[in-house]
């Protein structure tokens, strides 16, 4: 057999490691957050979902995925052995609430305004406090702004279904002035709405501290360390493959 084929087979054998699979099927919690994770034609898809599904397959784990509004998934994943969550930002406030398996997809975040709103300028994040801000209830971007002294009572806070699309529409119709959002999500939402994002909005300022880490998959504190380590090792090896790079490229990352 050709040497290249032997190398490929050995790599596959590594993925199916000797660590035994968890005896009980895992439950993975997520939300509707395109293009990272969302439902299309009654099936969960997205760049994070593709990565997670492949990693679970390579790790030999049985699992199911449940998509709920973020606040529900966030709470549900915090207890019970074998409960996991993705795509989640790894921020200081959450550090001790989960066992962090690993980064599954890159993430950058900016504050957006309509391209026509030339009056909205910012040299620092503090400069946007005077504007009407739309946020998603308890997500990482909102929590970050609150940690920086923003008054949450002044936010247009959205929760439930289609929060990002509703936020985008509030920005478009002028109900709010600015929208802190993950770049890939903002562009995806605009295109899904039939718009050219470069013609509709612009980046006012990057949210660098939220962008320093990508989106993670994490486990409840009740999940065995051995399982967390097994999935983490499988994920990190998978991220070195051309297959992983192809998934990111297909989703514009």
C-alpha positions, 0 to 999 in steps of 0.5 A: 500500500502506498505510504500516503494511504498508510499515513491516512489510515493511521490518522483515522485510527488515532481518531478512534482512540482507545478511550471508551465512549461515554455509556450514556448518549450526550446531549448537546445544547445550542441555539439558532445562530446562523451561520454557526448553528441553525435549523434548515429543512428540519435539520441542524446545520452551520459551521459549528454544527458540522465541526461538532458532528464530525468530532462526535463521530470521530470520538465514537460518541452517541449524542443528540442536539437540541436547539433552544433560545440561548437562555434556555440552552445556557441553563440546561447545559450547566448541570447533568453529566454529558450535557454540552453546549456550543457555540459559546464564547469563553469569557471570564464570567463563564470560566468556572461554570463549564469544563471547556473542551475547545474552540470549534470556530473563529469569531470576530465581533464589531459594532454595526450601524447603517451605512447612511448614519455618518453621524455615528462615529466612535474612537472607543467603545464608550463612545457608543453608550449615547446611542440606542443599542440592540442586544440579545438577552444574556449573550456574550456581547451584552454581558461584555457591554454590561461589564464595561459599565453600560446600562442594560436598562437602556438596551433594546433587549431581545430574546426568543426566536429569530433575535438576530433577524429582528435586531437587524430589522430594528437597525434597518428601520432606524429603531436602534442606532447600533448593533453589536454582532459577530461579523459572520452572523451580521453578514449572513443575516443581511444576505438571508434578508436579500440585502448586500451587507456592504451596502446596508451597514458598516463597522463602527468599531471592533469589539476586540476583547470579545473577538480574542477567542473563537466559539467553543464547545463546553461541558457541564461541571458534572461531565467526567474529566476523561470524557472532556479530555477525550473529546478535546483531544479528538477536536484538536487533532481534527482541527489540523486536518484539511477536512476542518479547513474545508468546512471553515472555507465553505462557510466563509471563515 
